[in-house]
Amino acid sequence: MTDTHGTYFAADGARAKFADALAEWVPIAHKILTEVASEYNRTITYLEITEAVQERSGIRTKRLITNWSGTLLESVAQRAADSGQPPLTALCVRQDGTIGDGYSKAPKSVPSDLGTNVEDLAAQHRLLCYKAYADDLPADGGAATLTPQVVKARSLKRTPAEKPRAICEIHYLEMSANGACGQCED
């Protein structure tokens, strides 16, 4: 029988040590991320990668994704950095298209300007991944791109809110753009 908070083998429900499961999951996650990198501008969510490593390994966990996905990705980042590969974990994003909080601290094989916004840094690193693995790069070599969700969120932030116009204290009407009340002028 499986422990509701534990890690177990899907085939028979036998308990598995989390450390052993992680050792199985890291190379699988690494392979998945190289597969994702083979398609220009493709990303994968934390939910998708954690489900995929469990499915491919046959080892599952009842732990919350937020309690172990960071450990998994940090190990994958170290593996990629140790082998001189681009930062593959830049390809893994949250459901809202943003990169996780730990990304800026993850091991990387390339120098990174820590003053750069983490979303922009991840976009630059994703381009390195696509250049290393993708067969469908544009003729110009591609560009560092943010996820569509981040682009949308940034465009919403940049849309300036229209400043409300002043109200006439006598007539309680909105004043014109030049600051005059239409009723006071009559």
Secondary structure, DSSP 8 states (H G I E B T S, - for coil): ---TTSEEETTT--EE-HHHHHHHHHHHHHHHHHHHHTSTT--EEHHHHHHHHHHHHTEEE-S-GGGTHHHHHHHHHHHHHHTT---GGGGEE-TTS---GGGGGS--SS---TTS-HHHHHHHHHHHHHHHH-S---TT-------HHHHHHHHHHHS-------B-TTT--B--TTS--TTTT-
